[in-house]
Amino acid sequence: MNNHVTVLEIDGNALLHNLNYFKKKLNEKTKILAVVKAFGYGSDGVLVAKFLQDKVDYFAVAYTHEGIALREAGVKTPILVLHPQISNLEAITQHHLEPNLYNFKIFEAFLQLAESIPLMNYPLHIKFNTGLNRLGFCHTDIDKIITKLKNTNRVKVQSLFSHLAASEDLEEKDFTVNQISNFTYTAQQFYKLLGYKPMLHILNTSGVVNFAKAQFDMVRIGIGLYGFGNGAKETNQLKNTHNLKSIISQIHFIEPGETVGYNRAFVAKNPTKSATIPIGHADGLSRKLGNKKGYVLINNKKVKIIGNVCMDMIMVDVTKIDCKEGDEVIVFNSQKMLQDFTTVSETIVYETLTAISNRVKKTLKK
Ligand SMILES: *Cc1c(COP(=O)(O)O)cnc(C)c1O
């Protein structure tokens, strides 16, 4: 039982608002895959998936164990495992997860497994590399893949997909358009030879925002579900889903010349009132937020973090505000606060969200 008072509250209404925002941008028939990898972008993949399971067509996770957690929680929706390994393939089939097969080594291992179990028309997904150079087959691999698929009814290709390298960056528009046209060409060639047409998909959140024409049969929405589009204009239309809260554990009165925290990094010039809060770098707060760079909200007032961020705690300067032990502390509850937190941490929102550690209690508010 996690009764840690620091809690990440996931806003269910905001998730639905964001999902509907993207639905409105898409054709009615376009399917939606909700990306819930990395614990639902640092929230709780199981809570998010259970909440959204009747409202989306697919889920995706990065790794097999993330998919197993969803199945064990009773999620019945199809789940695409984006980055399986050969050693996980058996577990994938046992939990009715759908593997992305990205090279011959894993493709052949899966066909062998499908033969030995044996499986029948088991859904799999094939990824093509169109320029990200991360995972995926090359266009010239098509003939060899098709030959192997033609010989078996153990598996069925559920989708062909690719991933964009710079969909958020309009300065790279030519590159993205080229990725999309490579994918279109490769996929068409593939399914003509295959004899049936799997679903096609290439867009992530910023792909939907910038290149909606390439929505094909499905889109894969991750960060957008959690309230961030690409740029302020889209983000303003979305709602924040991650609300990180804590409380004041203790208040100290510091005399001039006294110091606060490790390495005595904060030195009081004047009489100072500090509040200690049970959240630290082990919970996902970068050390860059220390020494008056980052802030939290207490009783609607911004207060700065003083001294170094500790593993389990931060101290903030509450000299000028009215507050007491036990009062609520907001680490972030809006996109603006999350963006400020991210800027000071010198990172991107994806990292801020996924850095929220498992020690923090997660709840979902419907
Ligand atoms: C993480 C991921 C996504 C989601 O991307 P967002 O930018 O968060 O929408 C989509 N597709 C693949 C292959 C991914 O790895």
The ligand as an SDF file (V2000), in Angstrom:
LIG
                    3D

 15 15  0  0  0  0  0  0  0  0999 V2000
    6.1060    6.9220  -28.4210 C   0  0  0  0  0  0  0  0  0  0  0  0
    5.6320    6.6340  -29.7930 C   0  0  0  0  0  0  0  0  0  0  0  0
    4.4800    7.2710  -30.3080 C   0  0  0  0  0  0  0  0  0  0  0  0
    3.7650    8.4040  -29.5830 C   0  0  0  0  0  0  0  0  0  0  0  0
    4.4000    9.6140  -29.8790 O   0  0  0  0  0  0  0  0  0  0  0  0
    3.8270   11.0120  -29.3260 P   0  0  0  0  0  0  0  0  0  0  0  0
    4.7450   12.0220  -29.8990 O   0  0  0  0  0  0  0  0  0  0  0  0
    3.9270   10.9350  -27.8300 O   0  0  0  0  0  0  0  0  0  0  0  0
    2.4270   11.1240  -29.7920 O   0  0  0  0  0  0  0  0  0  0  0  0
    4.0040    6.8600  -31.5400 C   0  0  0  0  0  0  0  0  0  0  0  0
    4.6420    5.8950  -32.2450 N   0  0  0  0  0  0  0  0  0  0  0  0
    5.7630    5.2930  -31.8090 C   0  0  0  0  0  0  0  0  0  0  0  0
    6.4230    4.2600  -32.6510 C   0  0  0  0  0  0  0  0  0  0  0  0
    6.3010    5.6470  -30.5710 C   0  0  0  0  0  0  0  0  0  0  0  0
    7.4360    5.0560  -30.1450 O   0  0  0  0  0  0  0  0  0  0  0  0
  1  2  1  0
  2  3  1  0
  2 14  2  0
  3  4  1  0
  3 10  2  0
  4  5  1  0
  5  6  1  0
  6  7  2  0
  6  8  1  0
  6  9  1  0
 10 11  1  0
 11 12  2  0
 12 13  1  0
 12 14  1  0
 14 15  1  0
M  END
$$$$
